[in-house]
Amino acid sequence: MLRLRRHEAPLSDDESASHLCAVKKTKTKKKRIIMTKQRAFVFIKPHACVPKNDNNLLYKQKLVETFTENGCEVIKEGKISSSVIEKRKLIDAHYYAIASKATLLKPSELNVSEDVFQKTFRISWKEALEKNVCFNALDACKELNVDALGLEKRSRFAKRSVKFGGGFYCAEMLKEDGTSIYVFNAFFMSMRSQFVAKGKQIKWFVVEFDDETLKWEDFRAKVLGPTDPKKAPETSLRGILFKNWKKYGLMRKPTTGENGVHASASPFEALAEIANWTGEPVDEQAYGKLLIQHGITKETLEMWGKDPQVNIRSDGLKGSLFDQVEDMDSKECMKNLMQINKLNEPAPPPQPVVTKSSSSKKKQNSDAPPTPKKTTTGTDNGDAKALIGVLVVVGLTLLAGGNKKAAKKEDKNAKATNNKKNGKK
C-alpha cells in the first residue's frame, strides 16, 4: 500500500528506517517519502492506573487486547510518575488550550461562538459579559466559594453546558441566590490535581494502524469511545471500563471528566503529544519530517502543538488549530495543515520610502554592487504624497514672499530714478 506520495526530495538514511515511512526509488533515482501507517498517542489516566502487581496494571492487558483486535499495534510504551508530570509541567502543556481558558484568560478574551452561546443558554454573549456573569474556572471558585473539586462536582450537575470546540467548554451554574453564572472549563483544576497528586502515574502507549482498514474517526469512536463513557460502545476502551469499573479497581464509575483513557484526536495531535510526553522532537518523528518537507517549519509545528487560534479562511476567520484537523487521516490532515500554513504566513514588513539628499550625494565605488531598488507600499506612497504636498505649499509660500520683496525693490529703484530726473538727491 502506498500512501502520501507527495515529496520527491532526497531523504537521509535515518528517515528510511522510520516505522512510519517507506522509501521508494523512482525512475529518476530520486527518493520519496511514503506514509504506510498512522500513529496515535494513548495513555491510561491516573484514576484508572490501578496496580495489578509491581509490573502491571489491571486494565493494561484488556487495553492491549482491544488494540490488537482492531488492527492497532503497540510499538512503544512507558509510564510517568506524578512527580515528573509536575516537575516538567507535562499536563499543563498537554492541556494548554484547556488550561488557558480555565485560568489564564478572561471570558472576554475568548473566541466564543455567539450563536451557540445564545442558543444554549438563552442569553446573548454580549449581555452576559455586560452583566459580569461569565467566569473562568479560577475566578468561579472564588465567586461560588468552592475548591477545585467542588467546582468540578458542580459542573457535572450544571443546568446547561456546551462544547464550543476541542477543550473548550462552558457550563451554566447557579449561585446560592438562584442567579446563573457561566463558567469556562470548570473541570480543569480538579483534573490537573489528579495527574500531579502524590503517588499517581500515567501509563502511555504509541500505537500504529493502517488507514485503509481503520480510519481515524473510527479509531476514536469505536476503539476509544466517546468522551462520555455512558455513550461509548461496550466493546470500546471507555465502554469496557464503564461497564466493568469495579473489576478494574476504580474507586467510582467513570464520568466525562474521568473516562479512563485518552487518545490523540488527529495525526497532528499525536505528533504534538508524543513530543510532549516522550520527549521525541517533532522534527525527529516521521510525520513531522513529512510536514517540514512540505514547507511547515519546526517552529510552527511546535507552536501549533499548543492549539492556538489560527486563520482558517482567507477572510481572516479564526479557529482552533486542533479542531481543523480533528478525526482526519494523515493525508487529509497534512493537506489542511499546508493550507493553514499559507493562510498564516506573516506578511513582509513595509519598506521605507527612499529619498535622495543633495548634500549626501556621493560617488559609489565602481566595484561595489548596485543598491537594489526598494518597493514602497500603498501606505508609503500616501505618506510621500502628503510630504510632497507640504513641500509644494512651503515652496509657494517662499516664492510669494520672494516676489513681494522683488516688487518692493523694483518700486524703490523706480522712485530713485525719478528723483534723479527731478534733480533730487
C-alpha positions as CSV (number, residue, x, y, z in Angstrom):
1,M,0.0,0.0,0.0
2,L,1.4,3.4,-1.0
3,R,0.1,6.4,0.9
4,L,1.0,10.1,0.8
5,R,3.4,10.0,-2.1
6,R,3.8,13.8,-2.2
7,H,7.5,14.5,-1.8
8,E,10.4,13.6,-4.0
9,A,13.4,15.3,-2.3
10,P,16.3,13.0,-1.3
11,L,15.9,11.6,2.2
12,S,18.5,10.8,4.8
13,D,19.3,7.3,6.0
14,D,17.5,7.7,9.3
15,E,14.3,8.6,7.6
16,S,14.2,5.4,5.6
17,A,14.4,3.4,8.8
18,S,11.4,5.1,10.4
19,H,8.4,3.0,11.4
20,L,6.0,5.3,9.6
21,C,7.9,5.8,6.4
22,A,8.9,3.8,3.4
23,V,11.4,5.0,0.8
24,K,10.9,4.1,-2.8
25,K,13.3,4.9,-5.7
26,T,11.6,6.3,-8.8
27,K,12.8,6.1,-12.4
28,T,14.7,9.3,-11.9
29,K,16.6,7.7,-9.0
30,K,15.2,10.2,-6.5
31,K,13.7,9.1,-3.2
32,R,10.3,10.0,-1.9
33,I,8.7,9.6,1.4
34,I,5.6,7.3,1.6
35,M,3.4,7.1,4.7
36,T,2.5,3.5,5.4
37,K,0.8,3.7,8.8
38,Q,-0.8,6.3,11.2
39,R,0.5,6.8,14.7
40,A,-1.5,7.8,17.8
41,F,-0.6,8.5,21.4
42,V,-2.7,6.9,24.1
43,F,-2.5,6.9,27.9
44,I,-4.4,5.4,30.8
45,K,-5.4,8.2,33.1
46,P,-4.3,8.2,36.7
47,H,-7.6,7.2,38.2
48,A,-7.6,4.0,36.1
49,C,-3.9,3.1,36.7
50,V,-4.7,0.6,39.4
51,P,-1.8,-1.8,40.0
52,K,-2.3,-5.5,39.5
53,N,1.3,-6.1,40.8
54,D,4.6,-4.2,40.8
55,N,5.0,-4.6,37.0
56,N,1.5,-4.4,35.6
57,L,-1.9,-2.7,35.8
58,L,-5.3,-4.4,36.0
59,Y,-6.6,-2.6,32.9
60,K,-3.5,-2.7,30.7
61,Q,-3.9,-6.2,29.4
62,K,-7.5,-5.6,28.2
63,L,-6.4,-2.3,26.6
64,V,-3.7,-4.0,24.6
65,E,-6.0,-6.9,23.6
66,T,-8.6,-4.3,22.4
67,F,-6.0,-2.6,20.3
68,T,-4.9,-5.9,18.7
69,E,-8.4,-6.9,17.9
70,N,-8.9,-3.6,16.0
71,G,-5.7,-3.8,14.0
72,C,-3.7,-1.4,16.2
73,E,-0.1,-2.3,17.1
74,V,1.6,-1.0,20.2
75,I,5.2,0.0,19.2
76,K,6.2,1.9,22.3
77,E,5.0,2.2,25.9
78,G,6.1,3.6,29.2
79,K,4.9,5.2,32.4
80,I,5.4,8.6,34.0
81,S,5.1,9.4,37.7
82,S,3.1,12.4,39.1
83,S,6.3,14.0,40.4
84,V,7.8,14.0,36.9
85,I,4.5,15.3,35.5
86,E,4.5,18.2,38.0
87,K,8.2,19.0,37.6
88,R,8.1,19.1,33.8
89,K,4.6,20.6,33.6
90,L,3.6,17.9,31.2
91,I,-0.1,18.0,32.0
92,D,-0.2,21.8,31.6
93,A,1.5,21.5,28.1
94,H,-0.8,18.7,27.2
95,Y,-4.0,20.6,28.1
96,Y,-2.6,24.0,27.2
97,A,-5.7,25.1,25.3
98,I,-7.9,24.0,28.2
99,A,-5.6,25.5,30.9
100,S,-5.5,28.8,29.2
101,K,-9.3,29.1,29.1
102,A,-9.6,27.9,32.7
103,T,-7.0,30.1,34.4
104,L,-5.0,32.3,32.1
105,L,-7.6,34.2,30.0
106,K,-10.7,36.1,31.0
107,P,-14.0,35.2,29.2
108,S,-14.0,38.5,27.2
109,E,-10.7,37.3,25.7
110,L,-12.1,34.0,24.4
111,N,-13.3,33.3,20.9
112,V,-16.8,32.3,21.8
113,S,-19.4,31.4,19.2
114,E,-22.1,33.9,20.0
115,D,-24.9,32.0,18.2
116,V,-24.1,28.7,20.0
117,F,-23.9,30.6,23.4
118,Q,-27.3,32.2,22.9
119,K,-28.9,29.1,21.6
120,T,-27.6,27.1,24.6
121,F,-28.0,29.5,27.5
122,R,-30.9,31.7,26.1
123,I,-28.9,34.9,26.8
124,S,-26.7,36.8,24.3
125,W,-23.0,36.6,24.8
126,K,-22.8,40.4,24.8
127,E,-25.5,40.7,27.6
128,A,-23.7,38.0,29.7
129,L,-20.5,39.9,29.5
130,E,-22.2,43.2,30.3
131,K,-23.8,41.6,33.4
132,N,-20.5,40.2,34.6
133,V,-21.8,36.7,34.9
134,C,-19.1,34.9,32.9
135,F,-16.0,33.4,34.7
136,N,-13.1,31.2,34.1
137,A,-12.6,28.3,36.4
138,L,-10.2,30.1,38.7
139,D,-12.5,33.0,39.3
140,A,-15.6,30.8,39.5
141,C,-14.1,29.1,42.6
142,K,-14.0,32.5,44.3
143,E,-17.4,33.5,43.1
144,L,-19.0,30.3,44.3
145,N,-16.8,29.9,47.3
146,V,-15.7,26.3,46.4
147,D,-12.5,24.5,45.8
148,A,-11.4,22.7,42.6
149,L,-13.2,19.5,43.5
150,G,-16.3,21.4,44.5
151,L,-16.4,23.3,41.1
152,E,-15.9,20.1,39.2
153,K,-18.8,18.5,41.0
154,R,-21.0,21.4,40.2
155,S,-20.0,21.2,36.6
156,R,-21.3,17.6,36.4
157,F,-24.7,18.8,37.6
158,A,-24.7,22.0,35.6
159,K,-28.1,23.4,34.5
160,R,-26.8,23.6,30.9
161,S,-23.5,23.0,29.2
162,V,-22.0,23.3,25.7
163,K,-18.8,22.4,23.9
164,F,-17.5,25.1,21.6
165,G,-14.6,23.1,20.4
166,G,-11.7,20.9,21.4
167,G,-11.0,21.5,25.1
168,F,-13.4,24.5,25.2
169,Y,-16.5,24.0,27.4
170,C,-18.9,26.3,29.2
171,A,-21.4,25.4,31.9
172,E,-24.3,27.3,33.5
173,M,-24.2,27.1,37.3
174,L,-26.5,28.5,40.0
175,K,-25.3,30.7,42.8
176,E,-26.9,30.5,46.3
177,D,-29.4,33.3,45.4
178,G,-30.6,31.3,42.3
179,T,-28.9,33.5,39.7
180,S,-26.9,31.9,36.9
181,I,-23.2,32.3,36.0
182,Y,-21.4,30.8,33.0
183,V,-18.1,29.1,33.8
184,F,-15.5,28.1,31.3
185,N,-13.6,24.8,31.6
186,A,-14.7,24.3,35.2
187,F,-13.3,20.8,35.3
188,F,-9.6,21.6,34.6
189,M,-8.1,22.3,38.0
190,S,-9.5,19.2,39.6
191,M,-8.4,17.2,36.5
192,R,-4.9,18.6,36.9
193,S,-4.8,17.6,40.5
194,Q,-5.4,14.0,39.5
195,F,-2.2,13.9,37.5
196,V,0.1,15.6,40.0
197,A,-1.2,14.1,43.3
198,K,1.4,12.1,45.2
199,G,1.7,8.5,44.2
200,K,-0.2,8.9,40.9
201,Q,1.0,7.9,37.4
202,I,0.0,7.5,33.8
203,K,0.7,4.6,31.5
204,W,1.3,5.6,27.9
205,F,1.4,3.8,24.5
206,V,2.3,4.8,20.9
207,V,0.1,2.8,18.6
208,E,0.1,2.4,14.8
209,F,-2.7,1.4,12.4
210,D,-3.4,1.3,8.7
211,D,-5.9,3.9,7.5
212,E,-7.0,1.5,4.8
213,T,-8.5,-0.8,7.4
214,L,-9.2,1.7,10.3
215,K,-10.0,5.4,9.8
216,W,-9.0,7.9,12.4
217,E,-12.7,8.7,13.0
218,D,-13.4,5.0,13.7
219,F,-10.3,4.7,15.9
220,R,-11.7,7.4,18.2
221,A,-15.4,6.5,18.0
222,K,-15.2,2.7,18.1
223,V,-11.9,1.7,19.5
224,L,-11.5,4.6,22.1
225,G,-15.2,5.5,22.6
226,P,-16.9,9.0,23.0
227,T,-15.8,11.4,25.8
228,D,-19.0,10.5,27.7
229,P,-18.4,6.8,28.7
230,K,-22.1,6.3,29.1
231,K,-22.5,6.7,25.3
232,A,-19.4,4.6,24.4
233,P,-19.9,1.2,22.7
234,E,-19.4,-1.7,25.2
235,T,-16.5,-3.0,23.1
236,S,-14.6,0.3,23.2
237,L,-11.9,1.1,25.7
238,R,-14.1,3.6,27.6
239,G,-17.1,1.4,27.3
240,I,-15.3,-1.6,28.7
241,L,-14.1,0.4,31.7
242,F,-17.5,2.0,32.3
243,K,-19.2,-1.4,32.4
244,N,-16.5,-3.1,34.5
245,W,-15.1,-0.3,36.6
246,K,-15.2,-2.3,39.8
247,K,-13.4,-5.2,38.2
248,Y,-10.5,-2.9,37.2
249,G,-10.2,-1.4,40.7
250,L,-11.7,2.1,40.1
251,M,-13.0,4.0,43.1
252,R,-16.1,5.1,41.2
253,K,-17.9,4.8,38.0
254,P,-16.2,6.7,35.1
255,T,-17.6,10.1,34.0
256,T,-16.9,12.6,31.3
257,G,-14.1,14.1,33.3
258,E,-12.8,10.7,34.5
259,N,-13.3,8.4,31.4
260,G,-10.2,6.3,31.9
261,V,-8.3,6.7,28.6
262,H,-7.0,9.5,26.4
263,A,-6.1,9.2,22.7
264,S,-5.0,11.7,20.1
265,A,-7.8,13.3,18.1
266,S,-5.7,13.5,14.9
267,P,-2.3,12.6,13.4
268,F,-1.1,16.1,14.2
269,E,-2.3,15.9,17.8
270,A,-0.4,12.7,18.1
271,L,2.8,14.4,16.8
272,A,2.5,17.1,19.4
273,E,1.6,14.7,22.3
274,I,4.4,12.3,21.5
275,A,6.8,15.3,21.6
276,N,5.4,16.5,24.9
277,W,5.2,13.2,26.8
278,T,8.0,11.1,25.4
279,G,10.5,13.9,24.5
280,E,10.8,12.8,20.9
281,P,11.0,16.2,19.0
282,V,8.6,16.9,16.2
283,D,11.4,17.1,13.6
284,E,12.5,13.5,14.5
285,Q,9.1,11.9,14.0
286,A,8.2,10.6,10.6
287,Y,5.0,12.7,10.3
288,G,6.9,15.8,11.5
289,K,9.6,15.3,8.9
290,L,7.0,15.0,6.2
291,L,5.3,18.2,7.2
292,I,8.6,20.0,7.4
293,Q,9.5,18.8,3.9
294,H,6.2,20.3,2.7
295,G,7.1,23.8,3.9
296,I,5.9,23.9,7.5
297,T,8.8,24.8,9.8
298,K,9.7,23.0,13.0
299,E,9.0,26.2,15.0
300,T,5.5,26.4,13.5
301,L,4.8,22.8,14.4
302,E,5.9,23.4,18.0
303,M,3.7,26.5,18.2
304,W,0.7,24.7,16.7
305,G,1.2,22.0,19.4
306,K,-0.4,24.4,21.9
307,D,-3.6,24.5,19.8
308,P,-3.5,28.3,19.0
309,Q,-6.3,30.2,17.3
310,V,-5.2,30.5,13.6
311,N,-6.6,31.9,10.4
312,I,-8.8,29.2,8.8
313,R,-10.2,31.2,5.9
314,S,-8.8,33.9,3.6
315,D,-11.2,36.4,5.1
316,G,-9.4,36.2,8.5
317,L,-11.8,33.9,10.3
318,K,-10.0,32.3,13.2
319,G,-10.5,28.9,14.9
320,S,-8.8,26.2,16.9
321,L,-5.9,24.5,15.0
322,F,-6.7,21.1,16.5
323,D,-10.4,21.5,15.5
324,Q,-9.5,22.0,11.9
325,V,-7.9,18.5,11.6
326,E,-9.9,16.5,14.1
327,D,-10.7,12.9,13.1
328,M,-8.8,13.4,9.8
329,D,-6.5,10.7,8.4
330,S,-2.8,11.6,7.8
331,K,-3.1,12.6,4.1
332,E,-6.1,14.9,4.6
333,C,-4.6,16.3,7.8
334,M,-1.4,17.2,6.0
335,K,-3.3,18.9,3.2
336,N,-5.3,21.0,5.7
337,L,-2.2,21.9,7.6
338,M,-0.4,23.1,4.5
339,Q,-3.4,25.3,3.6
340,I,-3.5,26.7,7.2
341,N,0.3,27.4,6.9
342,K,-0.3,29.5,3.8
343,L,-3.1,31.5,5.4
344,N,-1.0,32.3,8.4
345,E,2.3,33.2,6.8
346,P,3.4,36.6,8.1
347,A,3.2,39.5,5.6
348,P,6.5,41.1,4.6
349,P,7.3,44.3,6.6
350,P,6.6,47.6,4.7
351,Q,9.7,49.1,3.1
352,P,10.7,52.7,3.9
353,V,10.5,55.4,1.3
354,V,13.8,56.1,-0.4
355,T,14.7,59.8,-0.6
356,K,17.8,61.4,-2.1
357,S,19.5,64.3,-0.4
358,S,21.7,66.7,-2.5
359,S,24.1,67.1,0.5
360,S,24.6,63.4,0.7
361,K,25.3,62.6,-2.9
362,K,28.5,60.6,-3.1
363,K,30.1,58.7,-5.8
364,Q,29.6,55.0,-5.5
365,N,32.6,52.7,-5.7
366,S,32.6,51.2,-9.2
367,D,33.5,47.8,-7.7
368,A,30.6,47.9,-5.2
369,P,27.3,46.2,-6.2
370,P,24.5,48.5,-7.2
371,T,22.0,49.4,-4.5
372,P,18.7,47.4,-5.1
373,K,15.6,49.4,-5.7
374,K,13.2,49.4,-2.8
375,T,9.5,48.9,-3.2
376,T,7.1,51.2,-1.5
377,T,3.8,50.1,-0.1
378,G,0.4,51.9,-0.5
379,T,0.9,53.5,2.9
380,D,4.4,54.7,1.9
381,N,3.0,56.3,-1.3
382,G,0.4,58.0,0.7
383,D,3.0,59.4,3.1
384,A,5.2,60.5,0.2
385,K,2.2,62.4,-1.5
386,A,1.4,64.1,1.8
387,L,5.1,65.2,2.1
388,I,5.2,66.4,-1.4
389,G,2.0,68.4,-0.8
390,V,3.6,70.1,2.2
391,L,6.8,70.9,0.3
392,V,4.7,72.4,-2.6
393,V,2.8,74.7,-0.1
394,V,6.1,75.8,1.5
395,G,7.6,76.4,-1.8
396,L,4.7,78.5,-3.0
397,T,4.8,80.5,0.2
398,L,8.5,81.2,-0.1
399,L,8.0,82.1,-3.8
400,A,5.2,84.5,-2.9
401,G,7.4,86.1,-0.3
402,G,10.3,86.4,-2.7
403,N,8.0,88.0,-5.3
404,K,6.9,90.6,-2.8
405,K,10.5,91.5,-1.9
406,A,11.4,91.8,-5.6
407,A,8.4,94.1,-6.2
408,K,9.3,96.4,-3.3
409,K,12.9,96.6,-4.6
410,E,11.7,97.4,-8.1
411,D,9.4,100.1,-6.7
412,K,12.3,101.6,-4.6
413,N,14.6,101.7,-7.7
414,A,11.9,103.4,-9.8
415,K,11.5,106.2,-7.2
416,A,15.2,106.7,-7.1
417,T,15.4,107.1,-10.8
418,N,12.5,109.7,-10.8
419,N,14.2,111.7,-8.0
420,K,17.4,111.9,-10.1
421,K,15.5,113.1,-13.1
422,N,13.8,115.8,-11.0
423,G,17.2,116.9,-9.5
424,K,16.5,115.5,-6.0
425,K,19.1,113.8,-4.0
